[in-house]
């Protein structure tokens, strides 16, 4: 993408409190169209709260949040419109158990976008094929593995034709053998040019797929860098400790 392209998302001095606890402290970040940014940091550093503020699930206490050049709204109608353009995939799948995979995916296009049942069903089946679940379109969630359910959740978010996708620890609730099937789908989305902000502990995936890593510590982004630079030579002391821990865990797992 052109360096002169206008940011898709601009976050400036964003603050969020829960009672006396300041969870976000003057967070500033800009996301360009087509960019993939991995947000990493220790548990409790504010990563998930940042995503929830971007998607309007939490209301910031201060700062500015602009999406496509317009301030993120706070009204119910404005937030409904915003969520048509910003998709979000959570740790839990949140599928409707009484609906098939195709019905789960087609619900948004029918109810929000006003598509006919036939159009919505076609969209659903196309997107289920995109996440390698063509053969599971008529299956109910209880008959799907965790990885398959999360891929349905990704298809459901894509059905709204978003400009930006947010992923909040999308593999953390999965058994290890199911993680890669979800990461593979996310990697294909990145290759196709989808703008993505990914909160994940999958550091190898972040290193391979992201254009930038944003490292959070105690509610603020203290460092952003290209993945290779971040993992090879982090600048801040907090990031150095984080990367050192990640490397030790990796060595422990691989036995190197």
TIDO-736697 format. One record per residue (C-alpha): residue in one letter; x, y, z. Coordinates in Angstrom, 2 decimals, always signed. Each point is the difference from the previous one (the first is absolute). Example, Ala and Ser with C-alpha at 12.3 -4.5 7.8 and 13.67 -1.06 7.14 Angstrom:
A_+12.30_-4.50_+7.80 $
S_+1.37_+3.44_-0.66 $
END
This chain:
X_+0.00_+0.00_+0.00 $
X_+0.99_+3.58_-0.65 $
X_+1.64_+1.75_+2.91 $
X_-2.27_+2.95_-0.71 $
X_-3.20_-2.02_+0.40 $
X_-2.31_+1.46_+2.63 $
X_-0.23_-2.13_+3.17 $
X_-3.01_-2.26_+0.28 $
X_+0.10_+0.30_+3.78 $
X_+1.53_+2.71_+2.17 $
X_+0.27_-0.31_+3.78 $
X_+1.32_+2.97_+1.94 $
X_+0.56_+0.22_+3.77 $
X_-2.71_-2.58_+0.73 $
X_-0.83_-0.50_+3.67 $
X_-2.27_-2.49_+1.72 $
X_-0.69_-0.53_+3.69 $
X_-1.93_-2.65_+1.89 $
X_-0.57_+1.69_+3.34 $
X_+3.38_+0.94_+1.42 $
X_+1.84_-2.27_-2.43 $
X_+1.43_+1.79_-3.03 $
X_+0.06_-2.72_-2.68 $
X_+1.00_+2.14_-2.99 $
X_+2.39_+2.92_+0.44 $
X_+0.22_+2.42_-2.94 $
X_+0.23_-2.73_-2.66 $
X_+0.94_+1.33_-3.44 $
X_+0.04_-2.18_-3.12 $
X_-0.74_+0.41_-3.71 $
X_-1.03_-2.85_-2.32 $
X_+0.34_+0.30_-3.77 $
X_-2.31_-1.74_-2.49 $
X_+1.16_-3.55_-0.65 $
X_+2.34_-0.03_+2.99 $
X_+0.22_-2.88_+2.48 $
X_+0.99_+1.06_+3.51 $
X_+0.64_-2.50_+2.77 $
X_-0.58_+1.40_+3.49 $
X_+1.95_-1.91_+2.61 $
X_+0.90_+0.33_+3.64 $
X_-0.48_-1.70_+3.33 $
X_-3.47_-0.89_+1.29 $
X_-1.72_+3.06_+1.45 $
X_+1.88_+2.50_-2.15 $
X_-3.21_+1.32_-1.58 $
X_+0.01_-1.79_-3.35 $
X_-3.58_-1.30_+0.05 $
X_-1.35_+3.27_+1.41 $
X_+1.63_+1.85_-2.89 $
X_-1.81_-2.21_-2.53 $
X_-3.29_+0.43_+1.85 $
X_+0.37_+3.78_-0.11 $
X_+0.70_-0.12_-3.74 $
X_-3.16_-2.03_-0.59 $
X_-2.13_+2.12_+2.31 $
X_-0.53_-2.76_+2.58 $
X_+1.65_+2.28_+2.56 $
X_-0.26_+3.78_+0.11 $
X_+3.36_+1.76_+0.44 $
X_+0.33_+2.54_+2.79 $
X_+2.25_+2.26_-2.03 $
X_+1.91_+0.38_-3.25 $
X_-1.00_-0.25_-3.65 $
X_-0.96_-2.98_-2.14 $
X_-0.56_+0.58_-3.73 $
X_-1.04_-2.68_-2.48 $
X_+0.15_+0.86_-3.71 $
X_+0.47_+3.65_+0.92 $
X_-3.08_+0.20_+2.24 $
X_-0.12_-0.04_+3.79 $
X_-1.26_-3.30_+1.35 $
X_-3.62_+0.55_+1.10 $
X_-1.50_-0.67_+3.41 $
X_-3.70_-0.13_-0.95 $
X_-1.71_-3.38_-0.42 $
X_-0.74_+0.63_-3.68 $
X_+3.53_+1.23_-0.61 $
X_+1.51_-3.05_+1.68 $
X_-2.20_-2.33_-2.06 $
X_+1.31_+1.69_-3.14 $
X_+3.59_-0.18_+1.27 $
X_-0.24_-3.75_+0.63 $
X_-1.06_-0.52_-3.60 $
X_+3.51_+1.13_-0.93 $
X_+2.07_-1.37_+2.89 $
X_-0.23_-3.75_+0.51 $
X_+1.12_-1.61_+3.23 $
X_+0.88_-3.58_+0.87 $
X_+0.14_-0.87_+3.70 $
X_+1.58_-2.73_+2.08 $
X_-3.38_-1.72_+0.31 $
X_-1.88_-0.80_-3.17 $
X_-3.46_+1.28_+1.06 $
X_-1.83_-1.93_-2.71 $
X_-3.74_-0.53_+0.27 $
X_-0.31_-3.70_+0.88 $
X_-3.43_-0.38_-1.63 $
X_+1.24_+1.28_-3.38 $
X_+2.17_-1.81_-2.54 $
X_+3.38_+1.37_-1.01 $
X_-1.53_+1.57_-3.13 $
X_-2.87_+1.49_+2.00 $
X_+2.40_+1.50_+2.53 $
X_+1.96_+1.66_-2.79 $
X_-3.04_+1.17_-1.98 $
X_-1.76_+1.59_+2.97 $
X_+1.91_+3.31_-0.15 $
X_-0.44_+0.55_-3.74 $
X_-3.76_-0.65_+0.36 $
X_-0.69_+1.94_+3.18 $
X_+2.47_+2.88_-0.37 $
X_+0.85_+0.32_-3.69 $
X_-3.52_-0.77_-1.21 $
X_+0.99_-2.84_-2.30 $
X_-2.63_-2.47_-1.16 $
X_+0.18_-3.50_+1.51 $
X_+1.34_-1.34_-3.31 $
X_+2.68_+2.70_-0.23 $
X_+1.00_-0.44_+3.64 $
X_+0.23_-3.76_-0.40 $
X_+2.23_+0.40_-3.05 $
X_+2.25_+2.39_+1.91 $
X_+0.19_-2.46_+2.90 $
X_+0.90_-2.98_-2.15 $
X_+2.61_+2.01_-1.91 $
X_+1.64_+1.10_+3.24 $
X_-0.15_-3.46_+1.54 $
X_+1.85_-1.24_-3.07 $
X_+2.55_+2.75_+0.56 $
X_+0.70_-1.35_+3.50 $
X_+0.07_-3.61_-1.28 $
X_-3.36_-1.01_+1.45 $
X_-2.12_-0.61_-3.10 $
X_-0.92_-3.45_+1.27 $
X_-1.17_+1.36_+3.38 $
X_-2.50_+2.60_-1.21 $
X_-3.00_-1.97_+1.28 $
X_+1.62_-1.15_+3.24 $
X_-0.99_+1.34_+3.40 $
X_+2.73_+1.41_+2.30 $
X_-0.21_-2.97_+2.40 $
X_+1.19_-2.24_-2.84 $
X_+3.01_+2.20_-0.82 $
X_+3.43_+0.00_+1.61 $
X_+1.22_+3.12_+1.77 $
X_+2.18_+0.92_-2.97 $
X_-2.91_-0.43_-2.38 $
X_-2.25_+2.14_+2.21 $
X_+2.59_+2.77_+0.06 $
X_+0.27_-0.11_-3.78 $
X_-3.79_+0.35_-0.20 $
X_+0.33_+3.02_+2.30 $
X_+2.59_+1.49_-2.38 $
X_-2.32_-0.60_-2.96 $
X_-2.84_+1.63_+1.94 $
X_+2.11_+3.13_+0.57 $
X_+1.05_+0.07_-3.66 $
X_-3.65_-0.21_-1.09 $
X_-0.44_+3.64_+1.00 $
X_+2.69_+0.97_-2.55 $
X_+2.15_+1.83_+2.57 $
X_+2.84_+2.37_-0.79 $
X_+1.82_-1.02_+3.19 $
X_+0.16_-3.30_+1.87 $
X_+0.83_-0.22_+3.70 $
X_+1.15_-3.30_+1.49 $
X_+0.03_-0.32_+3.79 $
X_+1.98_-3.13_+0.92 $
X_-1.88_-2.06_-2.61 $
X_+1.91_-3.22_+0.75 $
X_+0.25_+0.16_+3.80 $
X_-3.06_-2.20_+0.59 $
X_+1.10_-2.66_-2.49 $
X_+1.79_-3.28_+0.50 $
X_+3.56_+0.20_-1.39 $
X_-0.74_-2.15_-3.05 $
X_-2.77_+2.40_-1.07 $
X_+2.02_+3.21_+0.24 $
X_+1.70_-0.24_-3.38 $
X_-3.23_-0.40_-1.97 $
X_-1.19_+3.37_+1.34 $
X_+3.39_+1.66_-0.48 $
X_+0.08_-1.27_-3.59 $
X_-3.30_+1.75_-0.74 $
X_+1.25_+3.22_+1.60 $
X_+3.20_-0.20_-2.01 $
X_-1.99_-0.30_-3.23 $
X_-2.06_+3.05_+0.97 $
X_+3.22_+1.96_+0.53 $
X_+1.34_-1.11_-3.38 $
X_-3.27_+1.13_-1.61 $
X_+0.53_+3.53_+1.34 $
X_-2.40_+0.10_+2.94 $
X_+0.86_+2.66_+2.57 $
X_+0.41_-1.82_+3.31 $
X_+0.86_+0.67_+3.64 $
X_+0.90_-3.24_+1.73 $
X_+0.35_-0.54_+3.74 $
X_+1.63_-3.39_+0.41 $
X_+2.63_-1.91_+1.94 $
X_+0.96_-1.80_-3.23 $
X_+3.28_+1.85_-0.47 $
X_+1.25_-2.11_-2.92 $
X_-3.20_+0.86_-1.85 $
X_+0.44_+3.69_+0.80 $
X_+3.55_-0.12_-1.27 $
X_-1.03_-1.61_-3.29 $
X_-3.23_+1.86_-0.78 $
X_+0.09_+3.46_+1.59 $
X_+1.33_+3.14_-1.65 $
X_+0.58_+1.54_+3.43 $
X_+0.04_-1.06_+3.63 $
X_-1.44_+2.37_+2.61 $
X_+1.20_-0.89_+3.49 $
X_-2.19_+0.98_+2.94 $
X_+1.12_+0.34_+3.61 $
X_-2.19_+1.15_+2.89 $
X_-2.62_+1.60_-2.23 $
X_+2.19_+1.75_-2.55 $
X_+1.72_-0.83_-3.29 $
X_+3.66_+0.42_+0.85 $
X_+1.47_-1.26_-3.25 $
X_-0.96_-0.70_-3.61 $
X_+2.30_-1.63_-2.52 $
X_+0.21_-2.38_-2.92 $
X_-0.27_-3.58_+1.32 $
X_+3.58_-0.96_-0.81 $
X_+1.33_+3.12_+1.73 $
X_-2.25_-0.47_+3.01 $
X_+0.87_-3.64_+0.62 $
X_+3.70_+0.39_-0.85 $
X_+0.76_+3.24_+1.85 $
X_-2.86_+1.52_+2.00 $
X_+0.83_+3.53_+1.14 $
X_-1.85_+0.43_+3.29 $
X_+0.94_-1.85_+3.17 $
X_-3.59_-1.27_+0.35 $
X_+0.02_-1.45_-3.52 $
X_+3.42_-1.55_+0.57 $
X_-1.34_-1.85_+3.05 $
X_-3.12_-1.09_-1.91 $
X_+1.96_-1.31_-3.00 $
X_+2.47_-1.73_+2.32 $
X_-2.90_-1.81_+1.69 $
X_-1.49_-1.00_-3.37 $
X_+3.35_-1.40_-1.14 $
X_+0.49_-1.95_+3.23 $
X_-3.46_-1.52_-0.32 $
X_+0.69_-0.94_-3.61 $
X_+3.30_-1.66_+0.93 $
X_-1.74_-1.87_+2.82 $
X_-2.68_-1.31_-2.35 $
X_+2.40_-1.02_-2.77 $
X_+2.68_-1.34_+2.36 $
X_+2.70_+2.01_-1.74 $
END
